[in-house]
Amino acid sequence: MAKILLKRGLASNIGSVTLAEGEAAIAYNEDKSTAQLYVGGANGTKILVTADVAAAAASALAQANRYADEKIAAKITELINGAPTTLDTLKEIADEMQKNEGVVETLNSAIGNKVDKVAGKGLSEADFTNTEKTKLAGIAANANNYTHPSSHAASMITQDSTHRFVSDTEKSTWNAKLDSSSTLDGGTF
């Protein structure tokens, strides 16, 4: 089992005391009203742990309070974010909301009708899946700006027994036939 060596004596004699690494010494003033704690460091050095524990604790607390105050002040400034001085406290905001209940009701109604965020989807009334969104994103710009042509090439029509083209020769032959004022066998045709 390791021993913990603790030396004690007057503060005026601490300079002559040798402390091995890990050893401790308590040095009292002449009337033993205060004491200092030293520990041995590497290479025979003496490290003053603290001259006054209460002062060290008070200093640490003051530093912590300053740090917290700075952080809190920064967060409050960030929260207020340039709000007018008449509306920079929760009390002032609550009072203003109470004066304007209609606005608050409208705002609450709008919040109640909001679209909830769903993982993998955007916020819209259209409930697109990722596949549909990808498909829509793949449509070229202005793809829906179709303008119907004023004429079509004849080659786009498929001929069948009831849909056929008439040649100029066939038209001439038909035009040379009897018209409605011609007579045939003494009657009107």
BADOTOR-746204 format. One record per residue: residue number from 1; z, y, x of N, C-alpha, C in turn. Coordinates in Angstrom, 3 decimals. Each point is the difference from the previous one (the first is absolute). Layout:
N
+-----+----------+----------+----------+----------+----------+----------+----------+----------+----------+
| seq |      nup |   nnorth |    neast |     caup |  canorth |   caeast |      cup |   cnorth |    ceast |
+-----+----------+----------+----------+----------+----------+----------+----------+----------+----------+
| NUM |        Z |        Y |        X |        Z |        Y |        X |        Z |        Y |        X |
...
+-----+----------+----------+----------+----------+----------+----------+----------+----------+----------+
end
This chain:
189
+-----+----------+----------+----------+----------+----------+----------+----------+----------+----------+
| seq |      nup |   nnorth |    neast |     caup |  canorth |   caeast |      cup |   cnorth |    ceast |
+-----+----------+----------+----------+----------+----------+----------+----------+----------+----------+
|   1 |    0.000 |   -1.159 |    0.842 |    0.000 |    1.159 |   -0.842 |    0.000 |    1.237 |    0.898 |
|   2 |   -0.847 |    0.972 |   -0.338 |   -0.098 |    1.219 |    0.804 |    1.150 |    0.930 |   -0.326 |
|   3 |    0.442 |    0.717 |    1.028 |    1.080 |    0.960 |   -0.190 |   -0.588 |    1.391 |   -0.138 |
|   4 |    0.654 |    0.812 |   -0.824 |   -0.371 |    1.404 |   -0.109 |    1.058 |    0.777 |    0.763 |
|   5 |   -0.433 |    0.678 |    1.040 |    0.949 |    0.752 |    0.817 |    0.044 |    1.434 |   -0.499 |
|   6 |    1.195 |    0.486 |   -0.241 |    0.194 |    1.359 |   -0.474 |    0.989 |    0.669 |    0.943 |
|   7 |   -0.483 |    1.046 |    0.645 |    0.862 |    0.745 |    0.920 |    0.461 |    1.245 |   -0.731 |
|   8 |    1.186 |    0.489 |    0.392 |    0.486 |    1.227 |   -0.607 |    0.699 |    0.815 |    1.066 |
|   9 |   -0.036 |    1.320 |   -0.271 |    0.651 |    0.887 |    0.958 |   -0.267 |    1.446 |   -0.352 |
|  10 |    0.386 |    0.898 |    0.905 |   -0.156 |    1.426 |   -0.235 |   -1.451 |    0.417 |    0.239 |
|  11 |   -0.466 |    0.972 |   -0.811 |   -1.370 |    0.496 |    0.111 |   -0.251 |    0.585 |    1.379 |
|  12 |    1.008 |    0.576 |    0.607 |   -0.174 |    0.601 |    1.327 |   -0.315 |   -1.046 |    1.066 |
|  13 |    0.287 |   -1.262 |   -0.270 |   -0.241 |   -1.064 |    0.978 |   -1.270 |   -0.806 |   -0.290 |
|  14 |   -0.758 |    0.314 |   -1.072 |   -1.156 |   -0.830 |   -0.396 |   -1.065 |   -0.036 |    1.085 |
|  15 |   -0.098 |    1.059 |    0.808 |   -1.000 |    0.029 |    1.071 |    0.216 |   -1.082 |    1.033 |
|  16 |    1.192 |   -0.400 |    0.210 |    0.292 |   -1.007 |    1.015 |   -0.023 |   -1.420 |   -0.555 |
|  17 |   -0.168 |   -0.124 |   -1.308 |    0.004 |   -1.329 |   -0.630 |   -1.397 |   -0.605 |    0.108 |
|  18 |   -0.058 |   -1.267 |    0.378 |   -1.264 |   -0.728 |    0.060 |   -0.065 |   -0.917 |   -1.221 |
|  19 |   -1.125 |    0.096 |   -0.720 |   -0.200 |   -0.861 |   -1.180 |   -1.232 |   -0.866 |    0.226 |
|  20 |    0.188 |   -1.291 |   -0.156 |   -1.158 |   -0.900 |    0.056 |   -0.751 |    0.116 |   -1.327 |
|  21 |   -1.235 |   -0.465 |    0.025 |   -0.812 |    0.072 |   -1.227 |    0.712 |   -0.740 |   -1.126 |
|  22 |    0.216 |    0.698 |   -1.136 |    0.650 |   -0.598 |   -1.148 |    1.500 |    0.248 |   -0.054 |
|  23 |    0.627 |    0.434 |    1.100 |    1.429 |    0.304 |   -0.023 |    0.209 |    1.341 |   -0.694 |
|  24 |    1.205 |    0.193 |   -0.532 |    0.311 |    1.239 |   -0.700 |    1.263 |    0.616 |    0.574 |
|  25 |    0.089 |    1.341 |   -0.140 |    1.201 |    0.706 |    0.464 |    0.314 |    1.106 |   -0.990 |
|  26 |    1.306 |    0.141 |   -0.280 |    0.460 |    1.094 |   -0.847 |    0.714 |    0.987 |    0.911 |
|  27 |   -0.471 |    1.260 |   -0.056 |    0.592 |    1.035 |    0.855 |    0.694 |    1.020 |   -0.897 |
|  28 |    1.353 |    0.119 |    0.210 |    0.813 |    0.916 |   -0.805 |    0.149 |    1.321 |    0.737 |
|  29 |    0.223 |    1.094 |   -0.806 |    0.388 |    1.243 |    0.661 |    1.480 |   -0.116 |    0.386 |
|  30 |    0.542 |    0.996 |    0.677 |    1.368 |   -0.073 |    0.532 |    1.049 |   -0.271 |   -1.073 |
|  31 |   -0.140 |    0.631 |   -1.172 |    1.024 |   -0.208 |   -1.043 |   -0.370 |   -1.107 |   -0.988 |
|  32 |   -1.096 |   -0.692 |    0.286 |   -0.491 |   -1.124 |   -0.807 |   -0.309 |    0.396 |   -1.451 |
|  33 |   -0.417 |    1.281 |   -0.203 |   -0.368 |    0.443 |   -1.353 |   -1.478 |   -0.282 |   -0.305 |
|  34 |   -0.811 |   -0.182 |    1.004 |   -1.410 |   -0.354 |   -0.192 |   -0.370 |   -1.070 |    1.000 |
|  35 |   -1.066 |   -0.692 |   -0.270 |   -0.458 |   -1.045 |    0.908 |   -1.524 |   -0.037 |   -0.005 |
|  36 |   -0.546 |   -0.529 |    1.084 |   -1.440 |   -0.192 |    0.114 |   -0.250 |   -1.462 |    0.339 |
|  37 |   -1.115 |   -0.531 |   -0.530 |   -0.337 |   -1.399 |    0.256 |   -1.221 |   -0.040 |    0.906 |
|  38 |    0.099 |   -0.779 |    1.083 |   -1.102 |   -0.187 |    0.935 |   -0.340 |   -1.478 |    0.041 |
|  39 |   -1.303 |   -0.307 |    0.229 |   -0.411 |   -1.388 |    0.230 |   -0.785 |   -0.042 |    1.296 |
|  40 |    0.071 |   -1.158 |    0.626 |   -0.743 |   -0.176 |    1.247 |   -1.457 |   -0.300 |   -0.293 |
|  41 |   -0.866 |    0.685 |    0.727 |   -1.444 |   -0.218 |   -0.143 |   -0.548 |   -0.707 |    1.208 |
|  42 |   -1.311 |   -0.061 |    0.110 |   -0.650 |   -0.651 |    1.135 |    0.279 |    0.795 |    1.271 |
|  43 |    0.062 |   -0.701 |    1.122 |    0.173 |    0.605 |    1.314 |    1.294 |    0.805 |    0.110 |
|  44 |    1.048 |   -0.408 |   -0.681 |    1.305 |    0.633 |    0.133 |    0.135 |    1.357 |   -0.685 |
|  45 |   -0.905 |    0.365 |   -0.871 |    0.099 |    1.289 |   -0.691 |    1.030 |   -0.092 |   -1.109 |
|  46 |    0.587 |    1.164 |   -0.315 |    0.947 |    0.092 |   -1.112 |   -0.675 |    0.836 |   -1.092 |
|  47 |    0.041 |   -0.511 |   -1.220 |   -0.627 |    0.688 |   -1.128 |    1.098 |    0.432 |   -0.954 |
|  48 |    0.057 |    1.311 |   -0.263 |    0.961 |    0.523 |   -0.957 |   -0.511 |   -0.350 |   -1.392 |
|  49 |    0.750 |   -0.796 |   -0.732 |   -0.428 |   -0.420 |   -1.328 |    0.060 |    1.199 |   -0.922 |
|  50 |    1.119 |    0.666 |   -0.054 |    0.089 |    1.235 |   -0.768 |    1.255 |    0.729 |    0.396 |
|  51 |   -0.115 |    1.287 |    0.096 |    1.174 |    0.795 |    0.345 |    0.855 |    0.215 |   -1.230 |
|  52 |   -0.649 |    0.128 |   -1.129 |    0.722 |    0.275 |   -1.239 |   -0.765 |   -0.668 |   -1.144 |
|  53 |    0.531 |   -1.106 |   -0.487 |   -0.684 |   -0.765 |   -1.039 |   -0.207 |    0.843 |   -1.248 |
|  54 |    0.963 |    0.765 |   -0.399 |   -0.134 |    0.828 |   -1.199 |   -1.111 |    1.023 |    0.168 |
|  55 |   -0.080 |    0.622 |    1.169 |   -1.056 |    0.991 |    0.239 |   -1.367 |   -0.676 |    0.019 |
|  56 |   -0.094 |   -1.173 |    0.601 |   -1.273 |   -0.727 |    0.044 |   -0.440 |   -0.398 |   -1.409 |
|  57 |    0.957 |   -0.470 |   -0.802 |   -0.327 |   -0.378 |   -1.374 |   -0.438 |    1.214 |   -0.802 |
|  58 |    0.697 |    1.122 |    0.162 |   -0.364 |    1.228 |   -0.712 |   -1.387 |    0.475 |    0.418 |
|  59 |   -0.295 |   -0.103 |    1.294 |   -1.321 |    0.406 |    0.490 |   -1.094 |   -0.900 |   -0.574 |
|  60 |    0.252 |   -1.301 |   -0.008 |   -0.982 |   -0.942 |   -0.556 |   -0.210 |    0.251 |   -1.482 |
|  61 |    1.079 |    0.268 |   -0.729 |   -0.104 |    0.286 |   -1.430 |   -0.781 |    1.289 |   -0.236 |
|  62 |    0.279 |    1.017 |    0.810 |   -0.729 |    1.271 |   -0.136 |   -1.485 |   -0.195 |    0.257 |
|  63 |   -0.335 |   -0.799 |    1.019 |   -1.410 |   -0.286 |    0.293 |   -0.650 |   -0.747 |   -1.159 |
|  64 |    0.696 |   -0.965 |   -0.549 |   -0.541 |   -0.763 |   -1.128 |   -0.198 |    0.905 |   -1.206 |
|  65 |    0.951 |    0.885 |   -0.257 |   -0.119 |    0.934 |   -1.135 |   -1.162 |    0.955 |    0.190 |
|  66 |   -0.174 |    0.514 |    1.231 |   -1.134 |    0.899 |    0.270 |   -1.320 |   -0.721 |   -0.238 |
|  67 |   -0.096 |   -1.227 |    0.499 |   -1.215 |   -0.790 |   -0.183 |   -0.276 |   -0.234 |   -1.487 |
|  68 |    1.043 |   -0.413 |   -0.733 |   -0.157 |   -0.258 |   -1.437 |   -0.375 |    1.276 |   -0.737 |
|  69 |    0.659 |    1.110 |    0.335 |   -0.305 |    1.268 |   -0.658 |   -1.449 |    0.408 |    0.230 |
|  70 |   -0.479 |   -0.172 |    1.236 |   -1.392 |    0.348 |    0.314 |   -0.959 |   -0.886 |   -0.792 |
|  71 |    0.273 |   -1.304 |   -0.033 |   -0.878 |   -0.932 |   -0.719 |    0.031 |    0.277 |   -1.498 |
|  72 |    1.203 |    0.234 |   -0.540 |    0.121 |    0.275 |   -1.434 |   -0.696 |    1.303 |   -0.340 |
|  73 |    0.199 |    1.026 |    0.824 |   -0.652 |    1.288 |   -0.247 |   -1.519 |   -0.149 |    0.030 |
|  74 |   -0.501 |   -0.799 |    0.949 |   -1.447 |   -0.220 |    0.091 |   -0.508 |   -0.722 |   -1.245 |
|  75 |    0.740 |   -1.005 |   -0.471 |   -0.423 |   -0.747 |   -1.190 |    0.045 |    0.886 |   -1.246 |
|  76 |    1.019 |    0.846 |   -0.103 |    0.094 |    0.905 |   -1.157 |   -1.164 |    0.979 |    0.028 |
|  77 |   -0.301 |    0.551 |    1.178 |   -1.137 |    0.917 |    0.128 |   -1.290 |   -0.706 |   -0.390 |
|  78 |   -0.145 |   -1.240 |    0.432 |   -1.193 |   -0.792 |   -0.342 |   -0.067 |   -0.240 |   -1.512 |
|  79 |    1.153 |   -0.283 |   -0.606 |    0.056 |   -0.264 |   -1.432 |   -0.356 |    1.248 |   -0.804 |
|  80 |    0.561 |    1.129 |    0.387 |   -0.261 |    1.259 |   -0.710 |   -1.446 |    0.424 |    0.205 |
|  81 |   -0.498 |   -0.163 |    1.210 |   -1.405 |    0.238 |    0.329 |   -0.514 |    1.324 |   -0.537 |
|  82 |    0.716 |    1.064 |    0.267 |   -0.472 |    1.321 |   -0.391 |    0.174 |    0.318 |   -1.474 |
|  83 |    0.852 |   -0.741 |   -0.708 |    0.221 |    0.301 |   -1.422 |    0.584 |    1.403 |   -0.118 |
|  84 |   -0.317 |    0.703 |   -1.093 |    0.571 |    1.335 |   -0.165 |    1.520 |   -0.095 |   -0.061 |
|  85 |    0.683 |    1.049 |    0.447 |    1.455 |   -0.046 |    0.079 |    0.636 |   -0.212 |   -1.366 |
|  86 |   -0.716 |    0.328 |   -1.081 |    0.564 |   -0.214 |   -1.334 |   -0.039 |   -1.460 |   -0.418 |
|  87 |   -0.763 |   -0.830 |    0.680 |   -0.093 |   -1.420 |   -0.363 |    0.211 |   -0.904 |    1.208 |
|  88 |    0.914 |    0.358 |    0.882 |    0.184 |   -0.816 |    1.193 |    1.277 |   -0.835 |   -0.025 |
|  89 |    0.629 |   -0.122 |   -1.171 |    1.134 |   -0.918 |   -0.143 |   -0.248 |   -0.877 |   -1.216 |
|  90 |    0.607 |   -1.171 |   -0.005 |   -0.162 |   -0.902 |   -1.142 |    0.543 |    0.635 |   -1.276 |
|  91 |    1.070 |    0.767 |    0.108 |    0.583 |    0.674 |   -1.168 |   -0.994 |    0.989 |   -0.599 |
|  92 |   -0.650 |    0.806 |    0.860 |   -0.980 |    0.974 |   -0.502 |   -1.189 |   -0.699 |   -0.655 |
|  93 |   -0.435 |   -1.108 |    0.577 |   -1.121 |   -0.751 |   -0.572 |    0.413 |   -0.580 |   -1.351 |
|  94 |    1.209 |   -0.572 |   -0.078 |    0.484 |   -0.571 |   -1.267 |    0.113 |    1.083 |   -1.069 |
|  95 |    0.525 |    1.171 |    0.370 |    0.122 |    1.103 |   -0.969 |   -1.377 |    0.421 |   -0.508 |
|  96 |   -0.963 |    0.091 |    0.892 |   -1.359 |    0.414 |   -0.380 |   -0.645 |   -1.052 |   -0.905 |
|  97 |    0.251 |   -1.263 |    0.296 |   -0.553 |   -1.071 |   -0.834 |    0.613 |    0.041 |   -1.395 |
|  98 |    1.291 |    0.333 |   -0.073 |    0.665 |    0.071 |   -1.297 |   -0.572 |    1.152 |   -0.840 |
|  99 |   -0.359 |    1.092 |    0.649 |   -0.599 |    1.151 |   -0.702 |   -1.383 |   -0.352 |   -0.542 |
| 100 |   -0.720 |   -0.874 |    0.673 |   -1.388 |   -0.323 |   -0.346 |   -0.120 |   -1.467 |   -0.400 |
| 101 |    0.707 |   -0.393 |   -1.040 |    0.006 |   -1.412 |   -0.405 |   -1.380 |   -0.512 |   -0.384 |
| 102 |   -0.837 |    0.862 |   -0.578 |   -1.354 |   -0.424 |   -0.393 |   -0.815 |   -0.420 |    1.201 |
| 103 |    0.100 |    0.742 |    1.082 |   -0.728 |   -0.332 |    1.222 |    0.518 |   -1.320 |    0.559 |
| 104 |    1.309 |   -0.172 |   -0.037 |    0.606 |   -1.225 |    0.507 |   -0.458 |   -1.195 |   -0.833 |
| 105 |   -0.034 |    0.150 |   -1.328 |   -0.453 |   -1.100 |   -0.857 |   -1.456 |   -0.345 |    0.291 |
| 106 |   -0.829 |    1.019 |    0.177 |   -1.416 |   -0.236 |    0.322 |   -0.123 |   -0.727 |    1.334 |
| 107 |    0.788 |    0.434 |    0.984 |   -0.029 |   -0.633 |    1.312 |    0.482 |   -1.446 |   -0.083 |
| 108 |    1.084 |   -0.224 |   -0.725 |    0.508 |   -1.371 |   -0.162 |   -1.012 |   -0.884 |   -0.713 |
| 109 |   -0.675 |    0.544 |   -0.997 |   -1.018 |   -0.766 |   -0.721 |   -1.147 |   -0.369 |    0.931 |
| 110 |   -0.422 |    0.979 |    0.811 |   -1.093 |   -0.266 |    0.947 |    0.410 |   -1.066 |    1.010 |
| 111 |    1.236 |    0.077 |    0.460 |    0.486 |   -1.002 |    0.953 |    0.068 |   -1.375 |   -0.674 |
| 112 |    0.401 |   -0.015 |   -1.283 |    0.077 |   -1.263 |   -0.730 |   -1.359 |   -0.645 |   -0.226 |
| 113 |   -1.071 |    0.809 |   -0.005 |   -1.346 |   -0.525 |   -0.240 |   -0.784 |   -0.232 |    1.280 |
| 114 |    0.650 |    0.128 |    1.128 |   -0.724 |   -0.167 |    1.259 |   -0.440 |   -1.453 |    0.172 |
| 115 |   -1.009 |   -0.185 |    0.807 |   -0.481 |   -1.336 |    0.316 |    0.869 |   -0.538 |    1.125 |
| 116 |    0.555 |   -1.172 |   -0.198 |    0.836 |   -0.604 |    1.031 |   -0.858 |   -0.526 |    1.132 |
| 117 |    0.510 |    0.116 |    1.195 |   -0.719 |   -0.515 |    1.156 |    0.144 |   -1.518 |    0.037 |
| 118 |   -1.121 |   -0.682 |    0.176 |   -0.019 |   -1.451 |    0.093 |   -0.547 |   -0.346 |    1.373 |
| 119 |    0.656 |   -0.894 |    0.695 |   -0.420 |   -0.381 |    1.348 |   -1.465 |   -0.422 |    0.002 |
| 120 |   -0.766 |    0.556 |    0.925 |   -1.410 |   -0.344 |    0.131 |   -0.915 |    0.777 |   -0.906 |
| 121 |    0.556 |    0.913 |   -0.823 |   -0.831 |    0.777 |   -0.920 |    0.314 |    1.476 |    0.170 |
| 122 |   -0.971 |    0.826 |   -0.335 |    0.209 |    1.442 |    0.022 |    0.612 |    0.455 |   -1.306 |
| 123 |    0.316 |    1.269 |   -0.080 |    0.592 |    0.544 |   -1.219 |   -1.105 |    0.575 |   -0.877 |
| 124 |   -0.414 |   -0.736 |   -0.994 |   -0.992 |    0.462 |   -0.954 |    0.144 |   -0.819 |   -1.268 |
| 125 |   -0.655 |    0.454 |   -1.063 |    0.017 |   -0.761 |   -1.247 |   -0.910 |   -1.217 |    0.085 |
| 126 |   -1.050 |    0.088 |    0.851 |   -0.920 |   -1.116 |    0.171 |    0.696 |   -1.056 |    0.844 |
| 127 |    0.106 |   -1.193 |   -0.522 |    0.727 |   -1.059 |    0.675 |   -0.968 |   -0.830 |    0.836 |
| 128 |   -0.499 |    0.575 |    1.096 |   -0.961 |   -0.685 |    0.841 |    0.701 |   -0.995 |    0.911 |
| 129 |   -0.639 |   -1.139 |    0.169 |    0.490 |   -0.950 |    0.995 |   -0.583 |    0.420 |    1.349 |
| 130 |    0.505 |   -0.577 |    1.065 |   -0.534 |    0.311 |    1.323 |   -1.480 |   -0.379 |    0.087 |
| 131 |   -0.387 |   -1.116 |   -0.628 |   -1.396 |   -0.439 |    0.017 |   -0.889 |    1.016 |   -0.707 |
| 132 |    0.437 |    0.479 |   -1.169 |   -0.793 |    0.994 |   -0.730 |   -0.100 |    1.304 |    0.787 |
| 133 |    1.093 |    0.397 |    0.612 |   -0.003 |    1.239 |    0.772 |   -0.955 |   -0.120 |    1.185 |
| 134 |    0.022 |   -1.140 |    0.672 |   -0.901 |   -0.219 |    1.128 |   -1.452 |    0.034 |   -0.465 |
| 135 |   -0.275 |   -0.604 |   -1.147 |   -1.361 |   -0.014 |   -0.540 |   -0.463 |    1.421 |   -0.312 |
| 136 |    0.863 |    0.771 |   -0.646 |   -0.353 |    1.392 |   -0.320 |   -0.197 |    0.832 |    1.259 |
| 137 |    0.810 |   -0.254 |    0.997 |   -0.116 |    0.756 |    1.247 |   -1.316 |   -0.318 |    0.711 |
| 138 |   -0.580 |   -1.181 |   -0.278 |   -1.245 |   -0.396 |    0.642 |   -1.251 |    0.579 |   -0.642 |
| 139 |    0.131 |    0.697 |   -1.124 |   -1.168 |    0.597 |   -0.662 |   -0.403 |    1.257 |    0.763 |
| 140 |   -1.282 |    0.100 |    0.286 |   -0.496 |    1.141 |    0.777 |    0.197 |    1.308 |   -0.762 |
| 141 |    0.128 |    1.086 |    0.752 |    0.144 |    1.326 |   -0.604 |   -1.226 |    0.305 |   -0.857 |
| 142 |    0.201 |    0.572 |   -1.153 |   -1.055 |    0.388 |   -0.953 |   -0.791 |   -1.184 |   -0.534 |
| 143 |    0.567 |   -1.195 |    0.079 |   -0.711 |   -1.180 |   -0.504 |   -0.163 |    0.062 |   -1.513 |
| 144 |    0.805 |    0.755 |   -0.686 |   -0.094 |    0.085 |   -1.454 |   -0.879 |    1.166 |   -0.458 |
| 145 |   -0.671 |    0.672 |    0.922 |   -0.870 |    1.126 |   -0.365 |   -1.430 |   -0.493 |   -0.215 |
| 146 |   -0.177 |   -0.898 |   -0.948 |   -1.312 |   -0.569 |   -0.269 |   -0.816 |    0.957 |   -0.868 |
| 147 |   -1.237 |    0.224 |    0.383 |   -0.942 |    0.793 |   -0.798 |   -1.163 |   -0.906 |   -0.365 |
| 148 |   -0.224 |   -0.160 |   -1.301 |   -1.085 |   -0.868 |   -0.463 |   -1.344 |    0.654 |    0.332 |
| 149 |   -0.930 |   -0.747 |    0.595 |   -1.300 |    0.596 |    0.361 |   -0.830 |    0.304 |   -1.254 |
| 150 |   -0.865 |    0.995 |    0.128 |   -0.860 |    0.383 |   -1.143 |   -1.121 |   -1.016 |   -0.225 |
| 151 |   -0.345 |   -0.795 |    1.010 |   -1.023 |   -1.042 |   -0.173 |    0.366 |   -1.195 |    0.872 |
| 152 |   -0.618 |   -1.139 |   -0.350 |    0.241 |   -1.240 |    0.744 |   -1.334 |   -0.557 |    0.462 |
| 153 |    0.001 |   -0.708 |    1.078 |   -1.215 |   -0.682 |    0.465 |   -0.258 |   -1.189 |   -0.920 |
| 154 |   -1.237 |   -0.243 |   -0.297 |   -0.366 |   -1.106 |   -0.883 |    0.390 |   -1.345 |    0.606 |
| 155 |    0.075 |   -0.073 |    1.280 |    0.318 |   -1.266 |    0.663 |    1.393 |   -0.506 |   -0.345 |
| 156 |    0.870 |    0.854 |   -0.557 |    1.334 |   -0.453 |   -0.343 |    0.059 |   -0.723 |   -1.347 |
| 157 |   -1.129 |    0.000 |   -0.759 |   -0.025 |   -0.649 |   -1.309 |   -0.548 |   -1.414 |    0.157 |
| 158 |    0.696 |   -0.959 |   -0.576 |   -0.450 |   -1.390 |    0.028 |   -0.802 |   -0.255 |   -1.269 |
| 159 |   -1.265 |   -0.455 |    0.181 |   -0.863 |   -0.250 |   -1.157 |    0.254 |   -1.400 |   -0.545 |
| 160 |   -0.073 |   -0.109 |   -1.337 |    0.075 |   -1.305 |   -0.653 |   -0.953 |    0.043 |   -1.193 |
| 161 |    0.059 |   -0.981 |   -0.889 |   -0.967 |   -0.096 |   -1.102 |    0.101 |    1.173 |   -0.972 |
| 162 |    1.086 |    0.649 |   -0.068 |    0.139 |    1.128 |   -0.932 |    0.067 |    1.354 |    0.716 |
| 163 |    0.043 |   -0.021 |    1.308 |    0.054 |    1.240 |    0.769 |   -1.043 |   -0.068 |    1.102 |
| 164 |   -1.122 |    0.731 |   -0.221 |   -1.086 |   -0.054 |    0.975 |   -0.589 |    1.374 |    0.193 |
| 165 |   -0.607 |    0.185 |    1.148 |   -0.691 |    1.247 |    0.281 |   -1.410 |   -0.070 |   -0.564 |
| 166 |   -0.539 |    1.131 |   -0.356 |   -1.383 |    0.083 |   -0.488 |   -0.811 |    0.700 |    1.075 |
| 167 |   -1.138 |   -0.587 |    0.372 |   -0.852 |    0.597 |    1.031 |   -0.886 |    1.078 |   -0.616 |
| 168 |   -0.589 |    0.850 |    0.843 |   -0.913 |    1.052 |   -0.485 |   -1.202 |   -0.612 |   -0.721 |
| 169 |   -0.471 |   -1.144 |    0.459 |   -1.142 |   -0.665 |   -0.630 |    0.377 |   -0.442 |   -1.414 |
| 170 |    1.190 |   -0.582 |   -0.155 |    0.458 |   -0.441 |   -1.317 |    0.168 |    1.197 |   -0.931 |
| 171 |    0.481 |    1.094 |    0.527 |    0.161 |    1.198 |   -0.824 |   -1.355 |    0.499 |   -0.491 |
| 172 |   -0.991 |    0.024 |    0.877 |   -1.341 |    0.458 |   -0.379 |   -0.598 |   -0.901 |   -1.079 |
| 173 |    0.186 |   -1.303 |    0.161 |   -0.519 |   -0.954 |   -0.980 |    0.661 |    0.252 |   -1.348 |
| 174 |    1.272 |    0.213 |   -0.036 |    0.716 |    0.253 |   -1.260 |   -0.431 |    1.326 |   -0.619 |
| 175 |   -0.181 |    0.975 |    0.836 |   -0.399 |    1.314 |   -0.516 |   -1.418 |   -0.020 |   -0.582 |
| 176 |   -0.828 |   -0.920 |    0.445 |   -1.365 |   -0.085 |   -0.499 |   -0.073 |   -0.760 |   -1.323 |
| 177 |    1.040 |   -0.618 |   -0.396 |    0.051 |   -0.743 |   -1.255 |   -0.025 |    0.967 |   -1.169 |
| 178 |   -0.090 |   -0.540 |   -1.192 |   -0.030 |    0.808 |   -1.210 |    1.272 |    0.831 |   -0.133 |
| 179 |   -0.138 |    1.225 |   -0.441 |    1.188 |    0.792 |   -0.276 |    0.264 |   -0.017 |   -1.499 |
| 180 |    0.989 |    0.716 |   -0.505 |    0.409 |   -0.077 |   -1.399 |   -1.034 |    0.592 |   -0.983 |
| 181 |   -0.930 |    0.759 |    0.508 |   -1.003 |    0.578 |   -0.915 |   -1.282 |   -0.836 |   -0.042 |
| 182 |   -0.063 |   -1.063 |    0.773 |   -1.192 |   -0.846 |   -0.012 |   -0.030 |   -0.858 |   -1.245 |
| 183 |   -1.194 |   -0.354 |   -0.393 |   -0.136 |   -0.865 |   -1.178 |   -0.550 |   -1.342 |    0.408 |
| 184 |    0.316 |   -0.988 |   -0.756 |   -0.442 |   -1.338 |    0.278 |   -0.278 |   -0.662 |   -1.341 |
| 185 |   -1.168 |   -0.541 |   -0.161 |   -0.385 |   -0.663 |   -1.243 |    0.209 |    0.931 |   -1.192 |
| 186 |   -0.287 |    1.250 |    0.176 |    0.049 |    0.928 |   -1.110 |    1.375 |    0.496 |   -0.340 |
| 187 |    1.045 |   -0.515 |    0.684 |    1.353 |    0.493 |   -0.316 |    0.572 |    0.800 |    1.162 |
| 188 |    1.064 |    0.596 |   -0.230 |    0.649 |    0.791 |    1.052 |    0.948 |   -0.908 |    0.772 |
| 189 |   -0.071 |    0.185 |    1.219 |    0.862 |   -0.795 |    0.834 |    1.058 |    0.855 |    0.628 |
+-----+----------+----------+----------+----------+----------+----------+----------+----------+----------+
end
